[in-house]
Amino acid sequence: MSQTHTSAPYGPSKRQDLTQLVLMRRLVFIAAILGLYLQVPLGVPYGLFLLPSLVLSVLAFPGPAPYHPMIFFLVFGTVMLLITSFAHPSDLGNQTSSTILLWLSIFASLAVGTQLRRLGKRRMAKWFWWITVAIIIGALLERLGPLRPISDGIRSALYPASILYDGEARDLANHGFVRPKLLTSEPSHLGKFFATFITVAAALDSRRIKHLVVNVAGYMVIASPVILIAVGVIVLMILQARGWRRSFRSPFIMLPAVLTLALVAVYVYQIATVRLSGNGGGIEPSTYQRIVQPYLVMMMSLEQRPLFGYGLGSQALLERFFHITFVSSYAPEFFRNESYEIARSFGNIHFGMVAQFGVLGSAIWLFCIEQIRRSFSAAAIPFWAFYVGYGFFTAAVNTPLLIAPLCLVAFGLSADRRRTLA
């Protein structure tokens, strides 16, 4: 009598294939994170991040993939293109390319978020913790001198001279030292990624006090104001983890939290006062670019197109508004040079969003961002606090520099306690 043998669900060959697939996913994921950090074009804007991330989206199947927000952004981008193409057909090419970059950024960032789910929260908590520690050590070595020649040499090879940071004299005047860049193009980018990584690490770990301490240490070394955003977000995480009602009723919880937020607010106010006054020499250039100029452009655009704005990537259409900000009596001297390209970028996404999308378009945009949060089941208050704070230090709404950190933080704040899938 013959006996039927039931084969194992995964034979040696199948297990080997799965192991190779997992290894490939992780290597591509590391390449994507490195590409996000360095922002090297690689033939296309943000190519060193987008290309590995798109490969990762292919390797992610089968598995949980929170891609449904992509549908909302596809519809949003298409509707905005249709609206603005009738009003300004001459700028359709710029707006189409900007919209495509938005779609690629969304899809690639969601692919990275999917891989984070596969790797699991415990493993990712360690990864992001050690990334932040490595950034502090590397930035400190660059600030003290040993790594500066190496960092500057690599940066000169990676980035075009037009985007390399040239504000060393301003750093010496404002901070007393040249701020480290640690292979990024400028100190603010290093600060943005440190703030993102420490926020994710704190969200994944229940011991968040140590992340507050590391956050303060990171600010002392890097001296980028965006890092202070993470302090407020982590405090909100601590309050939420203990329960909002319990936190508000307990003076032992609320007093330290309120004092921490108050100290951060006072410190930010002092920084803003100095930068807006420029120590008597006019508004500090980066502050003018991030706050004053985009606000002025937004207000002028609202007078002309209040509902749906001028469209995504419409800097050329807003040229006359930018020109007015160049000749303003508040403008720093170098902003009056009309060949200065960075002066034509939106200094933060909030004012830039309203100028490009108008009031109704901005409401739809925020609804789409909410879908990213929902797709990861992320806690709402810390997520939106990060979005608002981080947005004041990010110039474009349609690049991975905004979307990818949002997906990383949404993963960290996720209420989904899945097991590691791979």
C-alpha positions in Angstrom: 0.0 0.0 0.0 1.5 3.3 -1.1 1.9 6.0 1.5 1.3 9.7 0.6 3.9 12.0 2.1 2.9 15.6 2.8 5.6 18.0 1.8 6.7 20.7 4.1 5.1 24.1 3.3 8.6 25.6 2.6 11.3 23.4 1.3 15.0 24.2 1.4 14.9 25.9 -2.1 11.8 28.0 -1.1 13.4 29.1 2.2 16.6 30.1 0.4 14.6 32.1 -2.1 12.7 33.9 0.7 16.0 34.6 2.5 17.5 36.1 -0.6 14.4 38.2 -1.1 14.5 39.5 2.5 18.2 40.3 2.1 17.5 42.2 -1.1 14.7 44.2 0.4 16.9 45.2 3.3 19.8 46.3 1.1 17.5 48.3 -1.2 15.9 49.8 1.9 19.2 50.9 3.3 20.1 52.4 -0.1 16.8 54.3 -0.1 17.4 55.7 3.4 20.9 56.7 2.4 19.5 58.4 -0.8 17.0 60.3 1.3 19.7 61.5 3.6 22.1 62.6 0.9 19.5 63.8 -1.7 21.8 63.1 -4.6 20.0 63.6 -8.0 21.5 60.5 -9.8 20.1 61.7 -13.2 16.6 62.7 -11.9 15.7 64.8 -8.9 16.1 62.8 -5.6 17.1 59.9 -7.8 19.2 58.2 -5.2 16.1 57.9 -3.0 13.4 57.4 -5.7 15.1 54.7 -7.7 15.8 52.3 -4.8 12.3 53.0 -3.3 10.6 52.2 -6.6 12.5 48.9 -6.7 11.5 48.3 -3.1 7.8 48.8 -4.1 8.2 45.9 -6.5 10.0 43.7 -3.9 7.3 44.6 -1.3 4.7 42.3 -2.8 3.1 40.2 -1.5 2.6 41.9 1.8 0.8 44.7 3.6 1.1 47.9 1.5 -0.6 51.1 2.6 -0.8 52.5 -0.9 -4.4 53.7 -0.9 -3.3 57.3 -0.1 -1.8 57.2 -3.6 -5.3 57.3 -5.1 -6.2 60.5 -3.4 -2.9 62.2 -4.5 -3.5 61.0 -8.1 -6.9 62.5 -8.1 -5.7 65.7 -6.4 -2.8 66.2 -8.8 -5.0 65.5 -11.9 -7.7 67.9 -10.8 -5.2 70.7 -10.0 -3.6 70.2 -13.4 -6.9 70.5 -15.1 -7.9 73.6 -13.2 -4.6 75.4 -13.7 -4.1 74.3 -17.3 -7.1 76.3 -18.4 -6.0 79.4 -16.6 -2.2 79.2 -17.4 -1.6 76.8 -20.3 1.9 78.2 -20.9 3.1 76.7 -17.6 1.6 73.3 -18.1 5.0 71.6 -18.6 6.4 72.8 -15.3 3.3 71.9 -13.4 3.1 68.5 -15.0 6.7 67.7 -14.1 6.1 68.9 -10.5 3.0 66.8 -10.2 4.8 63.7 -11.5 7.5 64.3 -8.9 4.8 64.5 -6.2 3.3 61.1 -7.3 6.7 59.5 -7.4 7.6 60.9 -4.0 4.3 59.6 -2.5 4.7 56.1 -4.0 8.3 55.8 -3.1 7.8 57.0 0.5 4.9 54.6 1.0 7.1 51.8 -0.3 9.7 52.7 2.4 6.9 52.7 5.0 5.9 49.2 3.9 9.4 47.9 4.4 9.5 49.5 7.8 6.4 47.4 8.7 8.2 44.3 7.5 11.3 44.9 9.5 9.3 45.5 12.7 9.1 48.2 15.4 11.7 46.7 17.8 14.4 46.4 15.1 13.6 49.8 13.7 13.8 51.4 17.1 17.4 50.2 17.5 18.3 51.2 13.9 17.0 54.8 14.2 18.4 55.2 17.7 21.9 54.3 16.5 21.5 56.4 13.4 20.9 59.5 15.6 23.9 58.6 17.9 26.1 58.2 14.8 24.9 61.6 13.5 25.8 63.3 16.7 29.2 61.7 16.9 30.0 62.5 13.2 28.7 66.0 13.5 30.8 66.6 16.6 33.9 65.3 14.8 33.2 67.6 11.9 32.6 70.6 14.1 35.8 70.0 16.0 37.8 69.6 12.8 38.9 66.0 12.1 36.1 65.1 9.7 35.6 68.5 8.1 38.1 68.2 5.2 36.7 64.7 4.4 33.1 65.9 4.6 33.7 69.0 2.5 35.6 67.0 -0.1 32.8 64.4 -0.5 30.1 67.1 -0.5 31.9 69.0 -3.2 31.9 65.8 -5.3 28.2 65.0 -4.6 26.5 68.3 -5.0 26.7 71.2 -7.5 28.4 74.3 -6.2 25.1 76.3 -6.5 23.4 74.4 -3.6 26.4 74.0 -1.3 26.1 75.9 1.9 28.1 79.2 1.9 26.9 80.7 5.2 30.0 80.0 7.3 30.5 83.7 8.1 26.8 83.9 9.3 27.4 80.8 11.4 30.3 82.3 13.1 28.3 85.5 13.8 25.2 83.7 15.1 26.7 80.6 16.8 30.4 81.2 17.2 31.3 78.1 15.1 30.8 76.7 11.7 27.8 74.4 11.9 28.4 70.8 10.7 26.8 69.4 7.5 28.0 65.7 7.8 27.8 65.1 4.0 24.5 66.9 3.4 24.4 70.1 1.4 23.7 72.4 4.3 23.2 72.3 8.1 19.4 72.7 7.9 19.2 69.4 6.0 21.3 67.7 8.6 19.0 69.1 11.3 15.8 68.0 9.4 17.0 64.4 9.2 18.2 64.3 12.8 14.8 65.6 13.9 13.0 63.0 11.8 15.2 60.1 12.9 15.0 61.0 16.6 11.3 61.4 16.4 10.9 58.0 14.8 13.2 56.4 17.4 11.3 58.0 20.3 7.9 56.9 18.8 9.1 53.3 18.6 10.5 53.2 22.2 8.7 53.5 25.4 11.7 55.0 27.1 11.4 58.5 25.6 13.2 60.6 28.2 16.5 59.4 26.8 15.5 60.6 23.4 14.8 64.1 24.8 18.3 64.1 26.3 19.8 63.0 23.0 17.7 65.6 21.2 19.1 68.4 23.3 22.6 67.0 22.7 22.0 67.0 19.0 20.8 70.6 19.0 23.9 71.7 20.9 26.2 70.0 18.3 24.2 70.8 15.1 22.5 74.1 16.2 19.7 73.8 13.7 16.3 75.1 15.0 14.3 72.3 13.3 15.7 69.9 15.9 13.6 71.7 18.6 10.5 70.6 16.8 11.3 67.0 17.8 11.4 68.1 21.5 7.8 69.2 21.4 6.6 66.2 19.5 8.3 63.8 21.9 6.7 65.6 24.9 3.3 65.1 23.2 4.2 61.4 22.8 4.9 61.1 26.5 1.7 62.8 27.4 -0.3 60.6 25.0 1.3 57.4 26.2 0.3 58.1 29.8 -3.2 59.2 28.7 -4.3 62.7 28.1 -6.7 62.9 31.1 -4.2 61.3 33.5 -1.5 63.6 32.3 -3.5 66.7 32.7 -4.6 65.7 36.2 -1.1 64.8 37.4 1.2 67.8 38.3 4.2 65.4 38.3 3.6 64.9 34.6 2.2 68.2 33.4 4.7 70.5 35.2 7.8 69.0 33.6 6.0 68.9 30.2 4.8 72.5 30.4 8.2 73.7 31.5 10.0 71.9 28.7 7.6 73.3 26.1 7.8 76.8 27.6 11.6 76.7 27.6 11.6 75.6 23.9 9.0 78.4 23.1 11.1 81.1 24.8 14.3 79.9 23.1 12.6 79.8 19.7 11.2 83.3 20.4 14.7 84.6 21.2 16.1 83.0 18.0 13.3 84.5 16.0 13.7 88.0 17.5 17.5 88.0 16.7 16.9 86.7 13.2 14.1 89.1 12.4 16.0 92.1 13.7 19.4 90.9 12.4 21.1 92.6 15.4 20.2 95.9 13.8 21.4 94.9 10.3 18.0 93.9 8.8 16.2 90.5 8.8 18.5 87.5 8.8 18.5 86.0 5.2 17.4 82.5 6.0 14.5 83.8 8.2 13.5 86.1 5.4 13.5 83.2 2.9 11.6 80.8 5.2 9.0 83.1 6.7 8.7 86.7 5.4 9.2 86.2 1.7 6.8 83.2 1.3 4.2 85.0 3.4 4.3 88.1 1.2 4.1 85.9 -2.0 1.2 84.0 -0.5 -0.8 87.1 0.3 -0.3 88.5 -3.1 -1.3 85.3 -4.8 -4.5 85.1 -2.7 -5.5 88.4 -4.0 -5.4 87.1 -7.5 -6.4 83.4 -7.2 -7.8 82.7 -3.8 -9.6 79.3 -4.4 -7.1 77.1 -6.2 -4.0 79.2 -6.5 -1.5 79.1 -9.3 -0.8 75.4 -9.4 2.0 73.1 -8.2 5.4 74.2 -9.3 4.2 77.6 -10.4 7.2 79.7 -9.3 7.5 81.1 -12.9 3.9 82.4 -12.8 4.6 84.0 -9.4 7.8 85.6 -10.7 6.4 89.1 -10.4 5.4 88.5 -6.7 8.9 87.2 -6.0 10.3 90.3 -7.7 8.4 92.5 -5.3 9.9 90.7 -2.4 13.4 91.3 -3.8 13.0 95.1 -3.8 11.3 95.3 -0.4 13.0 97.4 2.2 13.0 94.4 4.5 14.8 92.2 2.0 18.5 91.3 2.8 21.0 92.7 0.3 21.7 89.5 -1.7 18.0 88.8 -2.2 18.0 91.8 -4.6 20.1 89.9 -7.0 17.5 88.6 -9.4 19.8 85.7 -10.5 19.7 84.1 -7.1 17.6 81.0 -7.7 17.0 79.9 -4.2 15.3 83.2 -3.5 12.5 82.0 -5.8 11.7 78.9 -3.8 9.0 78.8 -1.1 10.8 78.9 2.2 8.2 76.7 4.0 5.4 74.4 2.8 2.6 76.2 4.6 2.7 79.5 2.8 3.9 77.8 -0.4 0.9 75.4 -0.2 -1.6 78.3 -0.1 0.1 80.2 -2.9 0.1 77.1 -5.2 -3.2 75.5 -4.2 -5.3 78.3 -2.9 -7.7 78.0 0.1 -9.8 75.1 -1.3 -6.9 73.3 -2.8 -5.0 73.5 0.5 -7.9 72.0 2.3 -7.9 69.1 -0.1 -4.1 68.7 0.2 -4.4 68.5 4.0 -7.1 65.8 3.6 -4.7 63.8 1.4 -2.0 64.1 4.1 -4.5 62.8 6.6 -4.9 59.7 4.4 -1.1 59.0 4.9 -1.6 59.2 8.7 -4.7 56.9 8.5 -2.9 54.4 6.3 -0.4 53.8 9.1 -2.9 54.2 11.9 -0.6 56.9 13.4 -1.5 59.0 16.4 -3.0 62.2 15.2 -1.7 64.9 17.6 2.0 64.1 17.4 1.8 63.4 13.6 0.2 66.8 12.9 2.5 68.6 15.3 5.4 67.2 13.4 3.9 68.1 10.1 3.3 71.7 11.2 6.7 72.2 12.8 8.7 70.4 10.1 6.8 72.2 7.4 8.3 75.5 8.4 11.8 74.2 7.5 10.9 72.5 4.2 10.4 74.5 1.0 8.5 72.1 -1.4 5.4 70.1 -0.9 6.1 67.7 -3.8 9.5 66.1 -2.9 10.6 63.2 -0.8 12.2 65.7 1.6 8.6 66.3 3.0 6.7 63.1 2.1 9.3 60.5 3.2 9.8 61.9 6.7 6.0 62.1 7.1 5.8 58.4 6.3 8.7 57.5 8.6 7.1 59.4 11.5 3.6 57.9 10.7 5.1 54.4 10.9 6.7 55.2 14.2 3.5 56.6 15.6 1.5 53.7 14.2 -0.9 52.0 16.6 -0.4 48.8 14.5 1.5 46.3 16.7 2.1 43.7 13.9 4.8 41.1 14.3 7.9 41.3 12.1 7.0 39.9 8.7 10.5 39.5 7.4 
